[in-house]
Amino acid sequence: MVMQLDGPATDRQARAAEETRRTYPIVKIVLLGFTVAIAVWASFPLIENEAWTGLAILAATTAGLLYLYLTPRHIPAKYLAPGTVLLIAFQIFPVLYTASTAFTNFGDGHRGSKAEAVVAIQTASVTQVPGSVQYALTVATTGDAATGPLVFLITDPATKRVSAGDANGLAPIEATVTGAGRVTAADGYTILTTGQASVRSKEITALAVPTAGGAIRSSGLSRAYEGKAGRVYDAACDCVRDTATGRSWRADESLGLFVAGDGERLAQGWKVTVGFANFSRVLTDPAISGPFLRTLVWNFGFALASTGGTFVLGLLCAIALHSKRVRGRTFYRVLLILPYAMPSFAMLLVWRDMFNTDFGLINNLFGTDVDWFGGSASARLAVILVQLWLGYPYMFLVATGALQAIPGELTEASRIDGAGPWSAFRKITLPLLMVALTPLLISSFAFNFNNFNAIYLTTEGAPFPADNPANGATDLLITYTYRLAFGGAGAQYGFAAAISIFIFLIVAVVSAISFRRTRRQEEVYS
């Protein structure tokens, strides 16, 4: 006998199902249209830079998504595709790009191609000579007047034609010009007033528009001249010659530099593949290998002390508040997790001021005069104490949850068998806790191994030895890498990427070994 349910509830369900069937195609079309729009938008810069491989990958991915979601088949793939695309875009691609950069000399002075390096060398050596062509100059920008890229609108004195010039060269444009040759309006350009141009006078002076024989530079805010390059590239010898002295610098493709016979190098170079040079430099260069190994040892010490210290303190607090005999447990738990609820970057800055030698709370409270960040040992102790305060609430929370998940019958049975509190904790509670918490400890170790904020916002790596201002006593590998990549001495992205690969391998090996031990624990206590 089959019963058929009728009534308002069934009608509402039917209407909801019908509405869903009508809405789903609309939502699918909108999302697919948005995907195609993103693909079209991304294709233009790829075409402009002639990145045909990237364009082919983009077209294949877009076509695959359209096929997948416009057909009723491949249901599991419909759910897996978004996550897979995001994984590739935000995880796999950055890792591969970092790895590829590690095998190059990419950095300051080695950012572009050889042709771009030649243009930069020639334009930097441009000087005004007798007979240089003079132009009426109007300074403009293609964006905001204060921050947009600068463009020289120059008017030819003979033909009155206007050209727009930037670091890529000249291009003719249509513009409205006064009798004196000044441009008053041009489509796509914002004309800077005298006041706006004066604010950016250093940028205007530095801008050189390359031409066939040299470059165009400004002479004030209303005039420009086409100067002659003092150093020119000679394709016959693949070298750069100084037109005044005759000195030459030959191209060294292995270094991506122009090098003279006596070893002098021009500052401007180009990006080339250097193989394992960055990796071998870490291990063989005395100026790098010594600080690197010292930093690595301290990095392990910091990660272990931070992870182990926060775990022990958090676990002790969790055990103390796990007993039902403690009154006001909820109140105490709220107090204990307050550091976890506050923004870590703000608390790090507060702790930095608390350790100040002259007016810091620590010295004033205990009546001491310790220069916490002036010595290696005291600075390292300070950052570990700060990390202990910031990290123990997290361990307290996870340990509390793990303790509540352990059946009370186990500890009760051990008590009946005559085991004391310490014996029951060591042989029953702690092993069961470690099965649940070891993966979290591994992730915490990996986080602390690369804890950039904890160091940079408190000590900035200090104190620094007199002979090496790039590597401080409290530097982790991640802060050391950051200083190499973005420090004042010049960016070395290729070298920094190589150190990042070392960091990745270290953390990966430690994590793999730890997870293997975790699986063995699970097999024993499962």
N, C-alpha and C positions, 0 to 999 in steps of 0.2 A: 504494500500500500504506500503510495507516494503522496506526501502532504505538500500542498502548494500554499505558500504564504503570500497573502495579499494584504494590502493596507498601505497607510501613508509611509511607513519606514521603507517598504520595498520600492515604492515610487521614488522616494528621495534617492535611494541607492542607484536606481536606474538612471535618474536624471544626472546624478554625479558622474556615473560611468560614461554617459553620453557626452557630458561637458568635457570630461577628460579626453575622450577620443577626438573631440573637435579642437581642443586647445593644444594637444601634443604636436600636430603637424605645424601649427603656427610657431610654437616655441622652437621646434627643430629648424624651421626655415630661418628664423631670426638668428639663432646661434650659428648656423652654417654660413649665413650671410655675413655675420660679424667675423667669422674665421676667414672667409674669402677677402673681406676688406683689410684685415690685418696682413694677409699674405700679399695683397697688391701693394699696400703701403710699404712693406718690408722689401719688396722687389726692386723699388726705385734706387735706393742706395747700393744694392748689390749690383744692379746694372751699371750704375755710375762708376763703381770701383772695379768693374769687369770681374766680379767674383762669380764666375759661371758655375763653379762647383756648388757654392752655397745657394745659388739660384735654382739649380737642378734639384737639390735636396728640398728646398722650400716648395717647389712645384710638385715634387713627388709626394711630399707629406700632405699637402693640401688636397691633391687628387685622391690620395688614399683615404683621408678623412671623409671626403664627399662620397666616395664609393661605399665606405663602411656604413655611413648613417643614412644613405638614400636607398639602401637595399634591406629587405627584411631578414637577411641571413646574418651569420656571425654574431649572434647575440652576446656571447662572453667577451668578444673583442670590443664591443661597444662600451663595456664598462672598464676594460683595461686600457683602452687607447688614451683617454685624457691623462691618467696618471703616468702612463709611459712617456707621453710627449713632455709633460712637465718635468719628469725625472731626467730626461735627456737634456732639456733646455736649461734647467737650474742646477743639475748635479754633474752629469756626465760631461757636458760640453765645457763648463768651467774647469773641471779637472784636466781634461784633454788639452785645453788651451794653456793652462798653467804648465803642464808637462812639456808642450811644444815650445813655450817661451823659455824654459830652462835650458834648452839646447841652442839658444841664440845669445847675441850680445845686446839685446834690446835694452835701451835705457837712454839717458841724456846724451845727446850727440850721436845716437845710433837709432833713431826712431823711424826714419824713412828709407827710401831707396837711394841708390848711388846717384841717380840723376838729380834727385832732390838735394842731396848733399852738395853736388857740384853747384847748383843754383844758389844754395845758401852761402857757400864759400865765395862765389863771385860777387853776389850782391853785398855781402858784408865788407868787401874790399873796395867798393865803389867810392870814388872821390870826384869832386868837381874840377874840371880842367878847362883851360881857355877854349872858348868856342862851344861849350856845352849848350845844348838846346834848352831854352827856358820856356816854361809853360805856366799858364794861369791855373791856379790850384783851388779846388773847392773840396773841403773835407766832408765826407758823408759816411753813413753807416747803413747797413741793411737790417738793423734791429734797433734796440733801445739806444738812445743817444748817449747814455752813460756807460753802457756795457757792451753794445753790439759791435761786431767786427768792423774795423775801419776800412774805408774805400777812398782812394784818390780819384776825384773827377777832374781830369786834366783837359784843357782846351788847347788844341794845336794853334799856334800863333798865325800860321799861314792859311790854313783851311777852315779854321774855327770849328772843326769837328771835335766832338767830345768822346773821350774814352774813359772807362772805369777800370781802375787798376788796384790789385791787391797782391798778396804774396804769390798768386798763381799766374800773374801776368796781366796784360791789357785786353780789353774787349770794347769795341765801339758801341755806343748807346745813343739814344735820342734824348735830348735835353733842351731846356730853355736857357739861353745864354744872354748875358748882358753885353754891351759894347766892349767892356773891359775883359770879357772872356770868363766872367764868373758865372757859374751855374746856379740858377735860382730854383729850378724844379727838374726832377727826373723820376720817371716811374720806377717804383721799387726801392728808392733810396730816400733816406732822411738827411736833409742838409743840416749840418751842425752850425750853430751860431758861433760867434767869436768867443763867447764865454764858455760854451760847451767844448769847443776845440781847445781852448787854453787849459782846461782841466785835464785833458788827455794829451797834452803836448809831448810827454815822453813817449807815448805810443806812436804818435805821429812822426816824431823824429826817428824812431826805430824802424818804421815801416819802409821797406824797399820793394819797388815793383820791378821785377826782372824784365829786361828787354834783350834784344839780340846782342847789343854791344856792351851792356852793363846793367844799369838799373836807374829807375827814377826815384829821387828822394826829395823830401820837402825842404824848402828854404824859407822858413817862417810858416805862416798859416795861409798865405795867399799865393805863394810862388813855389814852383818845383823845377828841378833841373834833371836832365839825363846825363848822369856821370859815367865815367869809364871805370871798368873793373881793373883793380890793381893785380888781381890774381885770376888767371884764366885757365880753363881746362883744355889740354892738348890731347885729342883722341889718338894721335899717332904714337905717343909714348905712354898713353893712359896715365897722365900725370897732371898736376896743377903747377903752373909756372908763375913766378912773380915777374911782372912786366918791367919792373924797375931794376931789380937786382939779377934776374935770370935764374934765381934759385928755384929748384923744382922738388916736388913731393910726389913720389910714385904711389899708385894704388896698391894696397896690400889686401887682397880679397879674403885672406884668412882672418884678418883683424877688422876689416871694414873701415879702414883708415887710409889717408894719404900720408906716407912716411918719407922723410928726406934721407939722404945717404948717411948722415950722422945720427940717425935715429929720431930726429925731431918729428913730432906728429901734429897734424892739423887737428884742431879741436872737433871740427864737424866731420862725422863719419856716417856710415849707413849700416843698416841691419843685415847681419849675415848669420849663418849657422856656424857655431863654434864647437859642435859635438859635445864631448864630456868635459870641456875646459872648465865650465862653472863648477861641476862636481869635483873635479880633481883639485881645483883651487881651494875648496873648503878643506881638503885633506892634506894638501902639500904646501900651501902658502903659509909660512910661519906667522905672518901677520894676521892670518885668518884662522888657521887650524887651532892655535893655542886658545884664543878667546872663544872659539866655537865649542871646543871640548869642555872648557870651564863653564860655559853657559849651559851646555847639555847636562853636565853633572848637577848644577844648581836647579835646572829645569825639572829633573827627576826628583830632586829633594823637595822642591816647592810643591810639585803635584802630589807626591806621596804624603808630605806633611799636611797639606790642605785637605786631601781626601781622607786620610787616616784620622787626623785630628777632629775634623767635623763629624766623622762617623762615630768615633768614640764618645765625644761630648753629646752628640744627638742621641745616641743609644742609651747613655747613662740617664739623660733627662727622660727619655721615653720609659725606661724601666722604673724610674722613681715615680712617675705619674701613672704607671700601669696598675699599681696596687690600689684596690678599692678602699683601703684604709686611709688614703690621702684625701683630705677634705679640700674642696674648692679646686678640683682638678681642671675643670673647664677654664676657670680664671687663669690658672698658671699656664695652661696650654696657650691661651691667647697671648699672654705676655711673652712666652718663649718664641712665638712665630712672628713677633713684630718686626725683627730685622729682615725677615723674608718678605714682608709686605711693603717695605720701603724701597724706593728706586736705588739700585746698587750704585749707579754712577754718582748720585748725589751723596750717598753715604761714604763712598770712597773719598770724595773731596772733603767731606767733614772730617774723616779720620786723618787725612793728610794735614789738616790744620791742627787737629788734636795732638799730633806728634811734632808740631813746630817747636824748635828749641827755645825760642824766646817767650812766646805767649801761648804755647799749646797747653791744653787741659792736662795732659799726662804729666808733664814736668811740674806744672803748678800744683796739681793735686797731691803728688808724692814728694814735692820739695826737692826734685832732682834737677840736674842741668845736663841731661844727656842729649847729644847731637844725634838724634835717631837716624837721620838720613845722611849723616856725614861719614859713618863707618860701614864697612861691608856687613859685618855680623849684626849690628844693631838694625840696619836697614832691612836685612832679610828677616830678622825676627819680627820687625814691625809689620811687614806685609803678610807674614804668616798669621800673626795675631788678628789683623784686619780680616783676612780671609776666613779665619776660624769663626769670628763673630758673624760674618755674612753667611757662612755656609752651614752652620750647625742646625738652624731651623728646618732646612730641607731634610737633613738626615733625621731629625727628630720626628718629622711628619711621617716619613716612609717607615721608620722603625716602629712608630706607634701603630701604624696600619698592619705591619707584619706581625707584631706581638698579638694584636687582637685576632689575627687569623690562625694563630696556633691554638689547637684544642686544649682547653684547661684540663681535660682528662689525663693528658700525658704528664704534666707536672704533678698532678694529684697522685698518679700511679707511682711516680718516682719517689714522692714523699712517703707513700705507704711502704715502698721497698726499702726505706731507710736512707735515701739519698738526701744530703743537705742542700740548702739553697744554691751554694756555689757549684756543687757537683751537678745538680739538675740543670743549672744554666749552661754550664760548660759542655755537658754531654747531650742535652736535648734542645734547649731553647736556642743557643747560639748556632749549632749546625743547621737547624731549620730556618733560622733568620738568614744565614749566609746563602742558602739556596735561593731565597726570595730576593735578597738584596745585592748579591754579587753583580748581576747585570747593571744595577744602578750605580754600584761603586766603580765599575769599569767605565761607564759613561761619564761619571763625575771625574775620574782620573783624566779621561780624554779632554774634558772641558777645562780642567785646571791646568793641564799641560799647555793649553793654548789660551790661557786666561789673560787676554790682552788688557782689559780694563783694570784688573787688580794691580797691575804693575804701572801701566802708563798714567793712570789717574792719581796714583799715590806718590811714586818716586820718579816716574819717567825713566826708569832704568838706573838712576843714580845710586851710589856715587860712581863717578867715572875716573879711571886711572889717568894720570897726566899724559901717558904715552898713547892712549887709545880713547879718544872722545866718542867713538862710535859704539862702544860696548861697555855697559855698566855692570856693576856687581849684582844688581837685582834684575837685570835683563833676562827675560825668557827668550827662547828662540824666535817666538812670534814677534816680540817687540824689537829684537835685533834685526829681524827680517824687515819689519816696517821701517826702521831707521835706514837700512840700506836702500830700500825702494823709494823712500820719500824724504830722506835726510837732506841736510843743507849741502853736503858734499856732492850731490848729484844723484839722480835716480839710477839704480842698477836693477832693472826689472828682471832681466835674465838670471842674474846671480841670486836675487831674492826668490825667484821661482824655484831655483835649484835647492835652496835651503828649505822651501816649502815642501818639496818632494821628500827630503830627508825627514822632516817632521811627520809627514803622512806615513812614511814607512815605519818610523818608530812607533807611532800610535797604533798602526795597524798590527804590527807584530805583537805588541803588548796586549792589545785587545784580543787577538786570535788565541794567544796562550791562555789568557784569563778565561775566555769563553769555553775553551776545551776543559779547563779545570772545573768550570761551573757545570758542564754536562756530566762530568764524573760524579760530582756531588749529587746531582739530581738522580742519577742512577742508583746511588747508595741509599738515598732517603726517599725514593719513590715507592 
